[in-house]
Amino acid sequence: MSIDASIPTWLHDLPKLELHVHLEGSMSVATVRELAARHDVDTTAIWPDGLPLAFSFDGFPSFARQFFFGLSLLRSGADLATITDDLAATLASQNVRYAEITTTAYTHFLDRGGRSGISWGEYREGLNEGRRRAAERGVEIGWVIDIPRDLEMPDQTVTIEYLESGQTPDGLVAIGLGGYEVGFPAAPYAEHFARARAIGLPAVPHAGETEGADSVRQAVEVLGAVRIGHGVRCLEDPSLVDLLIDRGIMLEVCPTSNDLLQVVERIEDHPLPELLAAGLRVCLNTDDPGWFATDLVTELAIASELLGVDRAQHLAMQLDAVDASFIAPEIALALKTEIVDYPIDA
């Protein structure tokens, strides 16, 4: 495959948006170091030789162990504002204009290690402050609050009660379902998602990452998903592919994440080309960019250089992502105009 040397610059300058990025997953090595110092926390229990230059994993459980250590460093609204602003700085440097950022409220409300969790009000104010700082950088944020399926069991209602409380952050746009799929199916959360729909929150659950096509089908048919986080394993069921196409459901695809968490054997084997060839709606995302040492330009470059995505397809995916987002109409119109006017041969 020949590689266009101008692609990285073209992708960098392209006006972009991102629909699948986790706030708690955006913590870089530098952020972990800063927060550990802020709270006088020893990191050697996780990294005996000291913090690495970049995080590494040998599967989802290894990732989760390090991720939850990072999560334990988020102890105040100020910490949440810090990591939101750090993420916004990276997004702004990549010419990302709008991002729908997922945050897991449940994990911040828990008592952890003898410490009480963050109050609902402090959580809200921390996110609001981070969102305000992001806007100053030219990045608009919409929040997705998700239920962690491997932590908050279906008989628990912490997240949905918070969403119904009126104490949620400004810019809340949707409800998600995150966490480890294996052994934690989507269907038992039907009532949670029905309650979310009743207060105007659409469903954007994860599915079809560490479990197969049936997980995606549950997310669509039981939870009423309008977008799917990941969804790459939908290709295992042609009838499901037809269902996703018929309903116009967008897949939020994250190549580096799928590679590092062993959803695919090699990044070169990623099914993005097959998803596009099947006629599915697809957008590209970073998932947990700090932990995975990636950013949106890198994900788009992987698609170009390793998976054969051309410039016209990149433009089409960005325009489609605007349509699949919950962006304010006036911002959507301005962003779509910029993308349409962006020169394909720049």
C-alpha positions in Angstrom: 0.0 0.0 0.0 1.4 3.4 -1.0 1.3 6.0 1.7 0.5 9.7 1.0 3.1 11.6 3.0 0.8 14.6 3.3 -2.0 12.6 5.0 -1.0 13.4 8.6 -1.0 17.2 8.0 -4.2 16.9 6.1 -5.8 14.9 8.9 -4.5 17.3 11.5 -5.9 20.4 9.9 -9.3 18.7 9.1 -12.0 20.1 11.4 -13.1 17.1 13.5 -15.3 15.8 16.3 -15.1 12.8 18.5 -18.0 10.8 19.9 -16.3 8.0 21.9 -13.7 9.2 24.5 -13.7 8.4 28.2 -12.8 11.2 30.6 -11.3 8.8 33.1 -9.5 7.0 30.2 -7.9 10.2 29.0 -5.3 10.3 31.9 -1.8 10.3 30.5 1.3 9.2 32.3 2.0 12.9 33.0 -1.5 13.4 34.4 -1.2 10.3 36.6 2.2 11.6 37.9 0.7 15.0 38.6 -2.3 13.7 40.5 -0.2 11.1 42.4 2.0 14.0 43.6 -1.0 16.1 44.4 -2.4 13.4 46.7 1.0 12.0 47.9 0.2 8.5 46.5 2.9 5.9 45.9 2.6 4.4 42.3 5.1 1.5 42.8 2.4 -0.9 43.8 1.3 -0.8 40.1 4.5 0.1 38.5 7.4 -1.2 40.7 10.1 0.3 38.5 8.4 3.7 38.4 5.9 5.2 36.0 6.6 4.1 32.4 7.0 6.3 29.4 3.8 4.8 28.1 1.2 2.4 29.6 1.1 -1.1 28.3 -1.3 -4.0 28.7 -1.7 -7.7 27.9 -5.5 -7.7 27.7 -8.6 -6.1 29.4 -7.9 -7.3 33.0 -4.3 -5.8 32.9 -5.7 -2.6 31.5 -8.5 -2.5 34.2 -5.9 -2.8 37.0 -4.0 0.2 35.9 -7.1 2.2 34.9 -8.7 1.8 38.4 -5.5 2.9 40.0 -5.7 6.1 37.9 -9.3 6.4 38.9 -8.4 6.3 42.6 -6.4 9.5 42.1 -9.6 11.4 41.1 -10.6 12.7 44.6 -12.2 16.0 44.0 -14.1 18.2 41.6 -10.8 20.0 41.0 -9.2 16.8 39.9 -12.1 16.3 37.4 -11.7 19.8 36.1 -7.9 19.2 35.7 -8.3 16.0 33.6 -11.1 17.6 31.5 -8.9 20.6 30.7 -5.9 18.3 29.9 -8.1 16.3 27.5 -9.5 19.5 26.0 -5.9 20.8 25.4 -5.1 17.7 23.4 -8.3 17.9 21.5 -7.7 21.6 20.6 -4.2 20.8 19.5 -5.7 18.2 17.1 -8.3 20.7 15.7 -11.2 18.7 17.3 -14.0 21.2 17.7 -16.6 19.1 19.5 -16.4 16.0 21.7 -18.9 13.8 23.4 -17.0 12.7 26.5 -18.1 9.7 28.5 -17.7 9.8 32.3 -18.6 7.2 34.9 -20.4 9.0 37.7 -20.9 5.8 39.8 -17.1 5.3 40.3 -16.7 8.8 41.8 -19.6 8.4 44.2 -18.2 5.2 45.8 -16.3 5.2 49.1 -12.8 4.1 48.2 -10.0 3.0 50.4 -11.4 4.5 53.5 -12.2 7.8 51.7 -15.7 9.0 51.0 -16.6 9.5 47.4 -17.2 12.8 45.7 -20.7 14.4 46.3 -23.1 14.8 43.4 -22.7 18.5 43.6 -18.9 18.5 43.6 -18.9 16.0 40.6 -21.2 18.4 38.7 -19.2 21.5 39.5 -15.9 19.8 38.6 -17.3 18.8 35.2 -18.8 22.2 34.6 -15.5 23.9 35.4 -13.7 21.5 33.0 -16.2 22.1 30.3 -15.9 25.9 30.8 -12.1 25.7 30.4 -12.5 23.5 27.3 -14.8 26.1 25.7 -12.1 28.7 26.2 -9.8 26.4 24.2 -12.4 26.2 21.4 -13.7 22.8 22.2 -17.4 22.2 22.9 -18.2 19.3 25.2 -21.3 17.1 25.5 -21.3 14.7 28.4 -22.3 11.0 28.3 -22.8 9.4 31.7 -22.5 5.7 31.6 -23.4 2.7 33.8 -20.4 0.5 34.5 -21.9 -2.9 33.9 -19.2 -4.8 35.7 -19.5 -2.6 38.8 -23.1 -1.4 39.1 -25.3 -4.4 38.9 -28.8 -4.3 37.3 -30.5 -4.2 40.7 -28.5 -1.0 41.6 -29.9 2.4 40.6 -27.2 4.9 41.6 -26.5 6.2 38.1 -30.1 6.5 36.9 -31.2 8.1 40.2 -28.4 10.6 39.7 -29.5 11.3 36.1 -33.0 11.9 37.4 -31.8 14.2 40.2 -31.5 17.5 38.4 -27.9 17.7 39.7 -26.2 16.6 36.5 -23.5 18.7 34.7 -24.3 21.2 32.0 -24.2 19.7 28.5 -25.4 16.2 29.4 -26.5 14.5 26.1 -26.9 10.8 26.6 -26.6 7.6 28.8 -24.1 4.9 28.1 -23.3 1.4 29.3 -19.6 0.7 29.7 -17.4 -1.9 31.4 -16.4 -5.4 30.6 -19.0 -7.2 28.5 -18.1 -10.8 29.3 -20.6 -12.0 31.9 -22.4 -8.7 32.1 -25.1 -8.6 29.3 -27.0 -5.5 28.3 -30.5 -6.7 28.6 -30.9 -6.6 32.4 -30.4 -2.8 32.2 -33.6 -2.3 30.2 -35.4 -0.5 33.0 -32.5 1.9 33.6 -32.5 2.9 29.9 -36.3 3.2 29.8 -36.1 5.7 32.7 -33.3 7.6 30.9 -35.4 7.9 27.7 -38.2 9.2 29.9 -36.0 12.2 30.8 -34.9 12.7 27.3 -31.5 10.9 27.3 -30.8 8.7 24.2 -28.9 5.4 24.5 -25.3 5.0 23.4 -24.1 1.8 25.0 -20.9 -0.2 24.4 -21.4 -3.5 22.7 -19.7 -5.9 20.4 -16.2 -5.3 21.7 -15.3 -8.2 24.1 -18.5 -10.0 23.3 -20.1 -10.9 20.0 -23.0 -9.9 17.8 -25.7 -10.8 20.4 -24.4 -8.1 22.7 -24.9 -5.6 19.9 -28.4 -6.9 19.3 -29.4 -6.6 22.9 -28.1 -3.0 23.0 -30.3 -2.2 20.0 -33.4 -4.2 20.6 -33.6 -4.0 24.4 -31.8 -0.7 25.3 -32.9 1.2 22.2 -29.4 2.2 21.2 -29.1 5.0 18.7 -25.3 4.6 18.5 -23.0 1.7 19.5 -19.7 2.1 21.2 -17.3 -0.2 19.3 -19.8 -2.7 17.7 -17.1 -4.2 15.5 -18.2 -7.8 16.1 -21.6 -7.1 14.5 -20.0 -8.6 11.3 -20.5 -12.0 12.9 -24.2 -11.8 12.2 -25.3 -10.6 8.7 -28.9 -10.1 9.9 -27.6 -7.8 12.6 -25.6 -5.8 10.0 -28.9 -5.3 8.1 -30.6 -4.2 11.3 -27.9 -1.6 12.0 -28.1 -0.3 8.5 -31.9 -0.2 8.5 -31.9 1.8 11.7 -29.0 4.1 10.7 -27.1 3.2 13.9 -23.6 4.6 14.0 -20.6 2.5 15.2 -18.0 4.4 17.3 -14.9 2.5 16.2 -11.6 2.7 18.1 -8.8 0.8 16.2 -5.9 1.3 18.7 -8.2 0.3 21.6 -9.3 -2.9 19.8 -5.6 -3.8 19.1 -4.3 -3.2 22.6 -7.2 -5.0 24.3 -6.9 -7.9 21.8 -10.2 -7.5 20.2 -8.2 -8.0 16.9 -4.9 -9.9 16.6 -3.1 -7.1 14.7 -4.1 -3.6 13.9 -3.7 -4.4 10.2 -6.5 -7.0 10.7 -9.0 -4.4 12.0 -12.4 -4.9 10.4 -12.9 -1.1 9.6 -12.7 -1.8 5.8 -15.3 -4.5 6.1 -17.6 -2.3 8.2 -17.4 0.5 5.6 -17.8 -1.9 2.7 -21.0 -3.4 4.3 -22.5 0.1 4.3 -22.5 0.6 8.0 -22.2 4.1 9.5 -18.8 4.5 11.2 -16.8 7.1 12.9 -13.3 6.9 14.4 -12.4 7.6 18.0 -9.7 7.2 20.7 -11.6 5.5 23.5 -9.0 5.9 26.3 -6.4 8.1 24.7 -4.2 8.7 27.7 -3.9 5.0 28.6 -3.5 4.0 25.0 -1.0 6.7 24.1 -3.1 7.8 21.1 -5.0 10.8 19.8 -7.6 11.3 17.1 -5.2 12.2 14.3 -3.3 9.0 15.1 -6.5 7.0 14.8 -7.3 8.6 11.5 -3.8 8.1 10.2 -4.0 4.4 11.1 -7.2 4.2 9.1 -5.4 5.8 6.1 -2.0 4.2 6.2 -2.9 0.7 7.4 -6.6 0.2 6.6 -7.0 1.9 3.2 -9.3 4.7 4.1 -9.1 7.6 1.6 -9.6 11.3 2.0 -13.2 11.3 0.7 -14.1 8.6 3.2 -12.6 10.6 6.0 -14.7 13.7 5.0 -17.8 11.5 4.8 -17.2 10.0 8.2 -16.8 13.4 9.8 -20.0 14.7 8.3 -21.8 11.5 9.3 -20.5 11.9 12.8 -21.9 15.4 13.0 -25.3 14.0 12.1 -25.0 11.2 14.6 -24.0 13.5 17.4 -26.1 15.5 19.8 -24.3 18.7 19.0 -26.2 22.0 19.1 -27.7 22.8 15.7 -25.8 26.1 15.2 -22.5 24.4 16.0 -23.4 21.5 13.8 -24.1 23.8 10.9 -20.9 25.7 11.2 -18.8 22.5 11.6 -20.4 20.8 8.6 -19.8 23.9 6.5 -16.1 23.8 7.4 -15.8 20.1 6.6 -17.6 20.5 3.3 -15.4 23.4 2.3 -12.2 21.7 3.5 -10.0 21.0 0.4 -9.6 17.3 -0.4 -6.3 17.9 -2.0 -4.8 20.3 0.5 
